[in-house]
Amino acid sequence: MLIEQEFRKIFGASPEVVVRAPGRVNLIGEHTDYNQGFVLPAAIDRYCWYAGRRRPGTEVHVYSVDFQKRAQFDLSRIERDGIDHWSDYLRGVSKLIQETGASLSGAEIVLGGDVPREAGLSSSAAVEIGASAFWKKLINLDADPVSLAKLAQAAENDFMGIPCGIMDQFVSALGRKDHALFLDCRDLHYRHVPLGANAKIVVCNSGVKRTLAQSEYEIRTQQCAEAVRRLRSAGVAANSLRDVSIEDLNRSKHALDDVLLRRARHVVTENNRVLDAVKALQEGDPNHFGKLMNQSHASLRDDYQVSCLELDTLVELAQKQPGVFGARMTGAGFGGCTVNLVRQEAAGAFADAVRDGYRKALGIEAEIYTFQASDGAMAAL
């Protein structure tokens, strides 16, 4: 295994522990997680790998295969690194595990993987959940996967200072092979939903870095909170947009300006689409599932306004191809990837046609991946 070979090369011995955590693609349910809504992601067969062993004392020595850099920190005083930011995810998870009362040991660690970075496929969550899985196995940590997913999210929120919902960490920890994961982001109730055998998940990377994603994400969270506040003042009983029905929204839209109405309408209708999508999978109806994906993209483009020319172009090309059920942007937006549900036998021709069409339309080379839904990190332990 490559990560074990790298560990032997860097540290001159075999690792005690090898774990992996997957990235994820969100099939439908975008920008609903931080509104206490519903999401339907799947873990993918691209991973962040950790190999490591104990070492005396409290220092952690870590090497990144992807960045070809070393870093080290002391478990007794964990702080963010001003230079090697890639190590901050491991630092944050380590710090928060210790704050639960667990006693970590010094360690030598090599990490690396093949989850595309800055593509909306949750490479950061894979690093965080991989760190959680590593410590769980190295010190026989008594912690359930849901608790570790919450901890990993807290590391990103509180240690890294990056706002995010629970979805990415949750599915990286708890995904199941050949299944999507339906998650209620309010109470973390979840269930695995089988994906049809005839449908492939094809992801197209626009090649556009999501430079606006974080700042616009923060703006959207503020807009959603303001929409809830105004709807409450108009008599709607709601603690979040999760509690608002389309009837509530239509009845009380006078309380919102045009922008807030659009933002709220996306979240309310997207939650309904997720519930309908779960039903479509359960009934073995990929055609209806695909229509919901198409509707989701239109809503993200027009109401939530987080798409861009490149994502719209990829979606429009995809929707014209034979064998495609549906296509939409996935992730925070303003770049990154689209996700497509495609008939198994058409996946190869689909990828070629979209790649060629994108190059002709915009002069950009798209990376295209065909993924299989994967087990989460904790399932693989």
Buried (B, 14 or more C-beta within 10 A) or exposed (E): EEBBEBBBEBBEEEBBBBBBBBBBBBBBBBBBBBBBBBBBBBBBBBBBBBBBBBBEEBBBBBBBBBBEEEBBBEBEEBEBBEEBEBBBBBBBBBBBBBEEEBEBBBBBBBBBBBBBEBBBBBBBBBBBBBBBBBBBBBBEBEBEBBBBBBBBBBBBBEBBEBEBBBBBBBBBBBBBBBBBBBBBBBEEEBEBBEBBEBBBBBBBBBBBEBEBBBEBBEEBBEBBBBBBEBBBEBEBEBEBBBBBEEEBBEBBBEBBEEEBBBBBBBBBBBBBBBBBBBBBBEEEBBEBBBBBBBBBBBBBBEBBBBBBEBBBBBBBBBBEBEBBBBBBBBBBBBBBBBBBBBBEEBBBBBBEBBBEBBEEBBEBEBEBBBBBBBBBBBBBE
